[in-house]
Each structure stands twice: as C-alpha cells, then as structure tokens.
C-alpha cells in the first residue's frame, strides 16, 4: 500500500509542476478591452459569443463578422466599436489572446461542453464577469483545484478523465 502512496504523490507533484505556468500566468494584453460586464448587463449570456462551449471542448470565439452584425447598429460611435469595425472592414479577425492555457507537457484536455452539461456555470472557473471588463485568470486551474472540484461534484478523478 505504501508504494501506491508514493506513486500517487509523484503523479500529483508532476501534475502540479506541469501546471506551474498556468498558476503564475497573468492576463494577456488584449487588442480591444472587451467589456464583458456591458454585454452581460444587456442580457447576453456567455454562450451567445462562446457558442462552441456547449457542444465542443473549446469555448470558441465569435468571428469579427458576428460582432459587426450587431454593432453595425449598436453603439456605432464608440471608439472600441470603431476598432471592431475596422477589423471587420479589413476582413481580419481580432487577434484575441488566450487567457487560460495549460502547458502542452501537462497533457490536459479541458472540455467545456462536459462541464456545461454537468451544470457548472461559467463563473465557477472564470469568475463573475458581470463586474469585469477583460477576462483574466480568476482562479488558477491546477490539478489540485480541478480534483477538489471533481470530488465536490462527484465527477471522475481518474487520470484519463482529463489527461490524454
């Protein structure tokens, strides 16, 4: 039995070491300070823009064309919207920077769709964006945090549940 404890400790420490860059990363500088709080206050939901979150592993981002469809009529004089429309006019996607990232060495496969299907709110990991402009690392997503959450919600804690 002692051998298993050492093996489990080694696996946990390796996972924490692999996750260290995620724990220490800062929010990247975005090309446009996207006002999450304004969109949420207007009655939008996370999945209105991050449509893929409910159906695939990746949450995805809307194309600049989708942003432009709404903003051709809404807040057209806003300097931020003018930036969005300039990208759209050039046919260029906004170069958003990822906020959360696991290092490749962690071999983590985070599946948004499974978490949404389990009934977890986006704010569980991303915080309450009703009070935020740009997204930032609200909760460091390391192996300990993930396992604690899985246990709390009765989800699988076997390695293959999250690692490839």
Buried (B, 14 or more C-beta within 10 A) or exposed (E): EEEEEEEEEEEEEEBBEBBBEBEEBEEBEBEBEBBBBBBBEEEEEBBBBBBBBBEEBEBBBBEBEBBBEBBEEEEEEBEBBEBBBEBBEEEEEBEBEEBBBBBEEBEBEBBBBEBBEEEBEBEEBBBEBEEBEBBBBBEBBBBBBBBEBBEEEEBEEEEEBBBE
